[in-house]
Amino acid sequence: MKLYYLPGACSLASHIALREAGVAFDLDKLDHASKKTAGGEDYLAINPKGYVPALTLDSGEVLTEGAAILQFIADQHPEAGLAPANGTLARFRLNENLTFVSSELHKSFGPLFNPASSDGEKEAARARIGQKLDQIERQLSDGRSYLQGETFSVADAYLFVVTNWTGMFGMALDAWPKLQAFMARVAARDTVQQALKAEGLAA
């Protein structure tokens, strides 16, 4: 398999999941401006959507969209325990968490990444992000270590990556101590450190 990524982008969640699953894979870094990869490929020919992540499977098929890739990795390697069994309520809770991170938290960062956004738009985005983080804080306030309880899942990898973007925009997590502890807990995982180092994000 080959994962196409941008350092620190949402593709980092898939990168972490692959390492958690203990599978062999290659990495190919995307140059966002040129849409060329470090390996010399035309990324738009691989993924016409133009954004990461994309995962080329051993069959040659290409899977896109982070939440889909995360569940694919988890389901192909159930021994890693990255997702509850299909058909269970816990699995639907995983889908619930993945959807919230994707459609609510992730998308709320859009104006902050867009250089054309006005100061007002950026301030409104920060407020929306804060509201989403409030929800995560409430979810973690029952003493659980991860979103689903005591077991690390692909949803935790996704939440870690997106929440980590707050640091890029000077948003401290002091107002969300449970989330802050969650971030430290996930960051301490060997697989996360390996992924960060591989993407040039940690020493």
C-alpha positions in Angstrom: 0.0 0.0 0.0 1.0 3.6 -0.5 -0.3 6.6 1.5 -0.2 10.0 -0.1 0.2 12.7 2.5 1.0 16.3 3.4 3.0 16.7 6.7 0.6 17.3 9.6 -2.5 17.3 7.4 -5.5 15.0 8.1 -3.6 12.3 6.2 -1.5 12.0 9.4 -4.5 10.2 11.0 -4.3 7.5 8.3 -0.5 7.3 8.7 -0.9 6.7 12.5 -3.6 4.1 11.8 -1.3 2.2 9.4 1.5 2.1 12.0 -1.0 1.0 14.7 -2.1 -1.8 12.4 1.5 -2.9 12.0 1.3 -3.2 8.2 3.9 -2.5 5.5 3.3 0.7 3.5 5.0 3.3 1.5 4.7 7.1 1.9 4.6 9.6 -0.9 4.6 13.3 0.0 2.4 15.7 -2.1 3.5 19.1 -3.2 0.2 20.9 -2.8 1.0 23.7 -5.2 2.2 21.6 -8.2 0.0 18.5 -7.4 3.1 16.4 -7.9 4.4 13.8 -5.5 7.9 13.4 -4.2 7.9 10.2 -6.2 7.3 12.2 -9.4 3.6 11.2 -9.9 0.8 13.4 -11.1 -1.4 13.4 -8.0 -4.5 14.4 -9.9 -4.2 11.3 -11.9 -4.3 9.3 -8.7 -6.9 11.3 -6.9 -8.8 13.9 -9.0 -10.1 15.5 -5.8 -6.7 16.9 -5.4 -6.4 16.6 -1.6 -5.0 14.1 0.8 -5.2 11.4 2.0 -5.3 8.8 -0.7 -4.4 5.2 -0.2 -3.3 3.0 -3.1 -4.2 -0.6 -2.2 -2.2 -3.6 -3.2 -4.9 -4.4 -5.8 -4.1 -1.0 -7.5 -7.4 0.6 -6.5 -7.3 4.0 -4.8 -9.3 4.8 -1.7 -9.9 8.4 -0.7 -11.5 10.4 2.2 -9.9 10.1 5.6 -12.8 8.5 7.5 -13.2 5.8 4.8 -9.5 5.1 4.8 -9.4 4.9 8.6 -12.2 2.4 8.7 -10.7 0.3 5.9 -7.4 0.0 7.8 -9.2 -0.9 11.0 -11.4 -3.5 9.3 -8.6 -5.1 7.3 -6.6 -5.5 10.6 -9.1 -6.3 13.3 -6.4 -7.7 15.5 -5.2 -4.1 16.1 -8.4 -3.2 17.8 -8.8 0.1 16.1 -12.5 -0.2 15.6 -15.4 -2.1 17.2 -17.0 -4.9 15.3 -19.4 -4.0 12.4 -23.0 -4.1 13.4 -22.5 -3.3 17.1 -23.6 -0.1 18.8 -20.0 0.7 19.6 -19.3 0.7 15.8 -22.0 3.2 15.2 -20.5 5.3 18.0 -17.2 5.2 16.1 -19.0 6.4 13.0 -20.6 9.1 15.1 -17.2 10.3 16.4 -15.6 10.1 13.0 -18.4 12.1 11.5 -18.3 14.7 14.2 -14.5 15.2 13.8 -14.8 15.3 10.0 -17.9 17.4 9.4 -17.9 19.6 12.5 -14.4 20.1 13.9 -12.2 19.5 10.7 -14.3 21.8 8.5 -14.4 24.5 11.1 -10.7 25.1 10.5 -11.3 26.0 6.8 -11.3 29.8 7.2 -8.1 29.7 9.2 -6.3 27.9 6.5 -7.7 30.2 3.8 -5.5 33.3 3.3 -8.4 35.1 1.7 -10.5 34.9 4.9 -11.2 38.2 6.6 -10.4 38.8 10.2 -14.1 38.5 11.0 -14.3 35.1 9.3 -11.3 33.9 11.2 -12.7 35.0 14.5 -16.0 33.3 13.8 -14.1 30.1 12.9 -12.2 30.2 16.2 -15.5 30.5 18.0 -17.0 27.6 16.2 -13.9 25.5 16.9 -14.2 26.4 20.6 -17.8 25.1 20.6 -16.7 21.8 19.0 -13.9 21.4 21.5 -16.5 22.1 24.3 -18.4 19.0 23.1 -15.3 16.9 23.0 -14.4 18.1 26.5 -17.8 17.0 27.8 -17.4 13.6 26.1 -14.1 13.1 27.9 -15.3 14.3 31.3 -16.6 10.9 32.4 -13.0 9.8 33.0 -12.5 7.9 29.8 -9.1 7.9 28.2 -10.3 7.9 24.6 -13.4 8.8 22.7 -14.8 5.3 22.9 -13.6 4.5 26.4 -10.3 2.9 27.3 -9.4 1.6 23.8 -7.6 3.7 21.3 -9.5 3.9 18.0 -9.1 5.4 14.5 -11.4 8.2 15.7 -8.8 9.2 18.3 -6.1 9.4 15.7 -8.3 11.7 13.6 -9.2 13.9 16.7 -5.6 14.1 17.7 -4.5 15.4 14.2 -7.2 17.9 13.8 -7.0 19.3 17.4 -3.2 19.6 16.9 -3.9 22.3 14.3 -5.0 24.7 17.2 -1.3 25.2 17.9 -0.7 26.5 14.3 -3.2 29.3 15.0 -2.2 30.2 18.6 -5.2 28.5 20.2 -4.1 27.2 23.6 -6.1 24.2 25.0 -6.1 25.5 28.6 -9.9 25.8 28.5 -10.2 22.1 27.8 -8.1 20.2 30.3 -9.6 16.8 29.6 -8.8 17.3 25.9 -5.4 18.6 26.7 -4.7 15.4 28.7 -6.0 13.3 25.8 -3.6 15.0 23.4 -0.6 14.3 25.6 -1.8 10.7 26.0 -2.0 10.1 22.3 1.2 12.0 21.5 3.0 9.6 23.8 2.1 6.6 21.8 5.1 5.1 20.0 3.2 4.9 16.7 2.3 8.5 16.9 5.9 9.5 17.5 7.0 7.4 14.6 4.5 9.0 12.3 5.4 12.5 13.4 9.1 11.8 12.9 8.5 10.2 9.5 6.6 13.4 8.4 9.4 15.7 9.7 7.2 17.0 12.5 9.2 15.8 15.5 12.9 15.4 16.3 
